[in-house]
């Protein structure tokens, strides 16, 4: 496994919408292993999308199970989601978001509180689940990357942008 280089804002590559994954196999599995490794070895990171490392395919990985920000104990653990999409949603929540691709800032963003997600797993099998709160926010944040968006475009207001505290590796 290797740690992948993170593309940072305002790099234009972050604005490119990602393509659906149509081929499954060993090369996808190796890439996802590297993506998971990159997430797990980055301070305070709970999710990453493939466009953040220059691969414009619809792939995200999320793991909120060890985050102090979970308001409830419910987490699906490590999620590898291929071609994810939100098929239902409800409620609203405003949360402070940060991002590996925007390392110097955090900001208050409005998201859906509850979502139902459909995606494929690493073998191409259909997954469907619902989630809420922090895990739902992280999934929405990562899907935005797949659509060429960063959280800065979703700030509640311009004054809701803050200098990020420095994390120790």
C-alpha positions as CSV (number, residue, x, y, z in Angstrom):
1,X,0.0,0.0,0.0
2,X,1.1,3.5,-0.6
3,X,0.0,7.0,0.5
4,X,-1.4,8.9,-2.5
5,X,-0.7,12.6,-3.1
6,X,-3.7,14.8,-2.3
7,X,-4.7,17.5,-4.8
8,X,-5.4,20.8,-3.0
9,X,-7.7,23.7,-3.8
10,X,-7.7,25.7,-6.1
11,X,-6.4,23.0,-8.4
12,X,-8.7,22.8,-11.4
13,X,-8.7,19.0,-11.3
14,X,-11.0,19.2,-8.3
15,X,-13.7,20.6,-10.5
16,X,-13.8,17.7,-13.0
17,X,-16.9,15.5,-12.6
18,X,-16.0,11.8,-12.2
19,X,-16.9,8.9,-14.5
20,X,-18.8,5.8,-13.4
21,X,-16.7,2.7,-12.7
22,X,-17.5,0.0,-15.2
23,X,-14.6,-2.3,-14.7
24,X,-14.1,-4.3,-11.5
25,X,-11.0,-6.4,-10.7
26,X,-7.6,-6.4,-9.2
27,X,-6.5,-2.9,-10.3
28,X,-9.6,-1.4,-8.7
29,X,-8.9,-3.4,-5.5
30,X,-5.3,-2.2,-5.4
31,X,-6.3,1.4,-6.0
32,X,-9.0,1.2,-3.2
33,X,-6.4,-0.2,-0.8
34,X,-4.2,2.8,-1.5
35,X,-7.1,5.1,-1.0
36,X,-8.1,3.6,2.3
37,X,-4.4,3.7,3.4
38,X,-4.3,7.4,2.5
39,X,-7.4,8.1,4.5
40,X,-6.3,6.2,7.5
41,X,-2.8,7.8,7.6
42,X,-4.1,11.4,7.2
43,X,-4.8,13.2,10.5
44,X,-8.5,13.5,11.4
45,X,-9.6,12.1,8.1
46,X,-12.8,10.1,7.9
47,X,-13.4,10.1,4.2
48,X,-11.7,10.5,0.8
49,X,-12.9,10.6,-2.8
50,X,-10.8,9.4,-5.7
51,X,-10.7,12.8,-7.5
52,X,-8.8,14.1,-4.5
53,X,-5.9,11.9,-5.7
54,X,-6.3,12.7,-9.4
55,X,-8.4,9.7,-10.3
56,X,-11.8,10.8,-11.8
57,X,-13.8,7.7,-11.1
58,X,-16.8,7.6,-8.8
59,X,-15.1,5.9,-5.8
60,X,-15.3,7.0,-2.1
61,X,-14.2,5.5,1.1
62,X,-15.6,6.5,4.5
63,X,-15.0,5.4,8.0
64,X,-16.5,7.4,10.9
65,X,-16.2,4.6,13.5
66,X,-13.4,6.2,15.4
67,X,-14.4,9.8,15.1
68,X,-15.1,12.0,18.1
69,X,-17.7,13.8,16.0
70,X,-20.2,11.0,15.9
71,X,-23.2,12.1,18.0
72,X,-24.5,8.6,18.2
73,X,-22.7,5.2,18.3
74,X,-24.1,4.1,14.9
75,X,-21.5,3.7,12.2
76,X,-21.2,1.3,9.3
77,X,-17.4,1.1,9.8
78,X,-15.3,1.2,6.7
79,X,-17.4,1.8,3.6
80,X,-16.1,1.4,0.1
81,X,-18.7,2.9,-2.2
82,X,-18.4,2.6,-6.0
83,X,-20.8,4.8,-8.1
84,X,-22.6,6.0,-4.9
85,X,-25.8,8.0,-5.1
86,X,-28.3,9.4,-2.7
87,X,-31.7,8.1,-3.5
88,X,-33.7,9.6,-0.5
89,X,-33.0,12.2,2.1
90,X,-34.6,14.0,5.0
91,X,-33.9,16.6,7.6
92,X,-31.2,19.2,7.7
93,X,-28.1,19.8,9.7
94,X,-25.4,22.4,9.8
95,X,-21.9,21.1,10.5
96,X,-18.3,22.4,10.5
97,X,-16.6,20.6,7.6
98,X,-12.9,20.2,6.8
99,X,-11.2,18.6,3.8
100,X,-7.8,17.2,2.9
101,X,-8.1,19.2,-0.3
102,X,-8.7,22.4,1.5
103,X,-6.1,22.0,4.3
104,X,-6.1,25.5,5.8
105,X,-9.9,26.1,6.3
106,X,-13.1,24.6,7.8
107,X,-16.6,25.9,7.3
108,X,-20.2,25.6,8.3
109,X,-22.2,23.7,5.6
110,X,-25.9,22.7,5.4
111,X,-26.5,19.0,4.6
112,X,-29.2,16.4,4.8
113,X,-29.4,14.8,8.3
114,X,-30.6,11.4,7.0
115,X,-29.8,9.8,3.6
116,X,-30.4,6.5,1.8
117,X,-27.5,5.5,-0.3
118,X,-27.2,3.1,-3.3
119,X,-23.7,2.0,-4.4
120,X,-21.7,-0.9,-5.6
121,X,-19.1,-2.8,-3.6
122,X,-15.7,-3.8,-4.8
123,X,-17.1,-6.8,-6.6
124,X,-19.9,-4.8,-8.3
125,X,-22.7,-6.0,-6.0
126,X,-25.5,-3.6,-5.1
127,X,-25.4,-2.0,-1.7
128,X,-28.3,0.0,-0.2
129,X,-28.3,1.4,3.3
130,X,-29.5,4.4,5.3
131,X,-27.4,6.6,7.6
132,X,-27.8,9.8,9.6
133,X,-25.8,12.5,11.3
134,X,-22.1,12.7,10.9
135,X,-21.7,9.6,8.7
136,X,-24.4,10.9,6.3
137,X,-22.6,14.3,6.2
138,X,-19.3,12.7,5.3
139,X,-20.8,10.6,2.5
140,X,-22.5,13.8,1.1
141,X,-19.2,15.6,1.3
142,X,-17.3,12.9,-0.6
143,X,-20.1,12.5,-3.3
144,X,-19.7,16.3,-3.9
145,X,-16.0,15.6,-4.8
146,X,-17.3,13.1,-7.4
147,X,-19.4,15.9,-8.9
148,X,-16.5,18.4,-9.0
149,X,-17.4,20.3,-5.9
150,X,-15.7,21.3,-2.7
151,X,-17.3,22.3,0.6
152,X,-16.4,25.9,0.0
153,X,-19.2,26.0,-2.5
154,X,-21.7,25.0,0.1
155,X,-20.9,27.4,3.0
156,X,-23.9,28.6,4.9
157,X,-22.5,32.2,4.4
158,X,-19.1,33.7,3.6
159,X,-18.5,34.5,7.3
160,X,-18.8,30.7,8.0
161,X,-15.3,30.0,6.8
162,X,-12.6,29.5,9.5
163,X,-8.8,29.0,9.7
164,X,-8.2,25.4,10.5
165,X,-6.3,24.3,13.6
166,X,-3.1,22.4,12.8
167,X,-3.2,18.6,13.2
168,X,-0.2,16.7,14.3
169,X,0.6,13.7,12.2
